[in-house]
């Protein structure tokens, strides 16, 4: 076993800098390059076949490249998070509570709209249906749907504005 250890040590000393440099060029990251180079030597050490001196460098580079491609394929399968789905790092608990209040006010205001107005507005805004599709769905004319959506938006805006004024008045009275 000792001769293999000596051979492996010389192999490591001779090719480790080259493998690391190659891994760095492939990955672009020092830590990843170190991991790839280390794993290459682990795989070579655990190989059941003897490493031929004449082809050792090419053999090690092949192992490293295959490791890199394998890791790259795994990374490609991982789903990247959409930036908009990540929490705002600058958000404070106060801001989050404020946004939750605003959402609650909007939902409450929507509930105060007549059912047909709420329906056509939600079909347009939330479901992104065309005016014609909405007209077909609710059984109204195209022009009636356009008018209802326009008026529902105005009513909702007016309600939210009034709720905000009421809230500000409440805050002033409670202080």
PLY file of the C-alpha trace (Angstrom):
ply
format ascii 1.0
element vertex 175
property float x
property float y
property float z
element edge 174
property int vertex1
property int vertex2
end_header
0.00 0.00 0.00
2.85 2.40 0.68
4.05 2.55 -2.95
0.53 3.64 -4.05
0.62 6.35 -1.36
3.96 7.62 -2.62
2.72 7.58 -6.20
-0.47 9.36 -5.21
1.46 11.97 -3.20
3.69 12.72 -6.16
0.64 12.85 -8.43
-0.99 15.32 -6.06
2.09 17.53 -5.77
2.62 17.54 -9.50
-0.95 18.20 -10.69
-2.85 19.92 -7.86
-1.93 23.47 -8.96
-2.92 22.72 -12.57
-6.21 21.13 -11.53
-7.05 24.03 -9.24
-6.30 26.56 -11.98
-8.43 24.61 -14.47
-11.29 24.35 -11.94
-11.04 28.09 -11.27
-11.29 28.86 -14.96
-14.31 26.56 -15.27
-16.20 27.71 -12.18
-15.00 31.25 -11.64
-15.10 30.78 -7.85
-12.16 29.97 -5.59
-14.11 27.86 -3.11
-15.77 25.85 -5.85
-12.43 25.36 -7.58
-10.91 24.03 -4.36
-13.83 21.64 -3.90
-13.60 20.41 -7.49
-9.85 19.85 -7.29
-10.17 18.03 -3.96
-13.03 15.86 -5.17
-11.02 15.00 -8.28
-8.24 13.57 -6.16
-10.72 11.71 -3.95
-12.23 10.09 -7.04
-8.82 9.24 -8.42
-7.76 7.74 -5.06
-10.93 5.60 -4.89
-10.63 4.46 -8.49
-10.33 0.67 -8.72
-7.92 0.97 -11.62
-4.33 2.11 -11.41
-3.54 5.52 -12.83
-1.04 5.35 -15.67
1.67 7.96 -15.39
1.58 8.75 -19.10
-2.09 9.73 -19.05
-2.46 10.85 -15.42
-2.88 14.55 -16.16
-5.52 13.99 -18.85
-7.29 11.47 -16.60
-7.43 13.97 -13.70
-8.63 16.78 -15.97
-11.37 14.49 -17.31
-12.55 13.67 -13.80
-12.56 17.36 -12.86
-14.47 18.40 -15.96
-17.06 15.67 -15.45
-17.49 16.76 -11.82
-17.96 20.34 -12.94
-20.50 19.39 -15.60
-22.37 17.23 -13.11
-22.54 20.06 -10.57
-23.52 22.52 -13.28
-26.37 20.23 -14.38
-27.59 19.98 -10.76
-27.51 23.76 -10.42
-29.46 24.16 -13.66
-32.20 21.92 -12.25
-32.53 24.05 -9.16
-35.24 26.69 -9.36
-34.11 30.25 -9.00
-36.24 32.43 -6.80
-37.92 35.31 -8.44
-36.63 38.55 -6.93
-40.15 39.79 -6.46
-40.97 36.79 -4.27
-38.15 37.52 -1.84
-38.91 39.64 1.18
-37.76 43.24 1.02
-34.59 43.43 3.14
-35.35 47.07 3.92
-38.85 46.25 5.12
-39.59 46.93 8.74
-42.31 45.39 10.89
-44.08 48.75 10.77
-44.05 48.77 6.97
-45.28 45.16 6.84
-48.13 45.99 9.22
-48.98 49.06 7.15
-49.11 46.97 3.97
-51.29 44.37 5.69
-53.66 47.12 6.83
-53.85 48.49 3.29
-54.62 45.02 1.94
-57.33 44.52 4.56
-58.89 47.91 3.70
-58.87 47.05 0.00
-60.50 43.66 0.60
-63.12 45.23 2.87
-63.83 47.93 0.28
-64.18 45.28 -2.43
-66.79 43.51 -0.28
-68.82 46.72 -0.09
-69.06 46.93 -3.89
-72.19 45.45 -5.44
-71.61 41.83 -6.47
-71.71 42.49 -10.23
-69.23 45.38 -9.93
-66.89 43.27 -7.78
-67.19 40.37 -10.21
-66.39 42.30 -13.38
-63.55 44.19 -11.68
-61.95 41.01 -10.35
-62.36 39.21 -13.67
-60.56 42.07 -15.39
-57.84 42.82 -12.85
-57.21 39.49 -11.15
-58.06 37.03 -13.90
-56.98 39.33 -16.77
-59.96 38.43 -18.95
-60.77 40.59 -21.95
-63.84 42.82 -21.83
-65.59 40.53 -24.31
-64.83 37.43 -22.23
-66.22 39.19 -19.15
-69.34 40.24 -21.07
-69.88 36.64 -22.17
-69.30 35.37 -18.63
-71.73 37.70 -16.83
-74.26 38.10 -19.60
-73.90 41.85 -20.15
-73.14 43.83 -23.28
-69.55 44.80 -24.01
-70.24 48.49 -23.40
-72.01 47.75 -20.10
-69.00 45.75 -18.88
-66.60 48.57 -19.77
-68.76 51.09 -17.91
-69.16 48.79 -14.88
-65.40 48.19 -14.62
-64.66 51.89 -14.92
-67.23 52.80 -12.28
-66.12 49.97 -9.97
-62.57 51.29 -10.09
-63.77 54.79 -9.29
-65.94 53.54 -6.40
-63.11 51.45 -5.00
-60.67 54.36 -5.17
-63.22 56.63 -3.52
-63.90 54.11 -0.74
-60.19 53.63 -0.03
-59.65 57.37 0.04
-62.55 57.78 2.47
-61.26 54.91 4.64
-57.85 56.55 4.76
-59.37 59.87 5.85
-61.43 58.10 8.49
-58.35 56.29 9.76
-56.36 59.53 9.97
-59.23 61.18 11.87
-59.37 58.20 14.23
-55.62 58.44 14.85
-55.87 62.16 15.62
-58.76 61.61 18.04
-57.03 58.77 19.86
-53.86 60.75 20.57
0 1
1 2
2 3
3 4
4 5
5 6
6 7
7 8
8 9
9 10
10 11
11 12
12 13
13 14
14 15
15 16
16 17
17 18
18 19
19 20
20 21
21 22
22 23
23 24
24 25
25 26
26 27
27 28
28 29
29 30
30 31
31 32
32 33
33 34
34 35
35 36
36 37
37 38
38 39
39 40
40 41
41 42
42 43
43 44
44 45
45 46
46 47
47 48
48 49
49 50
50 51
51 52
52 53
53 54
54 55
55 56
56 57
57 58
58 59
59 60
60 61
61 62
62 63
63 64
64 65
65 66
66 67
67 68
68 69
69 70
70 71
71 72
72 73
73 74
74 75
75 76
76 77
77 78
78 79
79 80
80 81
81 82
82 83
83 84
84 85
85 86
86 87
87 88
88 89
89 90
90 91
91 92
92 93
93 94
94 95
95 96
96 97
97 98
98 99
99 100
100 101
101 102
102 103
103 104
104 105
105 106
106 107
107 108
108 109
109 110
110 111
111 112
112 113
113 114
114 115
115 116
116 117
117 118
118 119
119 120
120 121
121 122
122 123
123 124
124 125
125 126
126 127
127 128
128 129
129 130
130 131
131 132
132 133
133 134
134 135
135 136
136 137
137 138
138 139
139 140
140 141
141 142
142 143
143 144
144 145
145 146
146 147
147 148
148 149
149 150
150 151
151 152
152 153
153 154
154 155
155 156
156 157
157 158
158 159
159 160
160 161
161 162
162 163
163 164
164 165
165 166
166 167
167 168
168 169
169 170
170 171
171 172
172 173
173 174
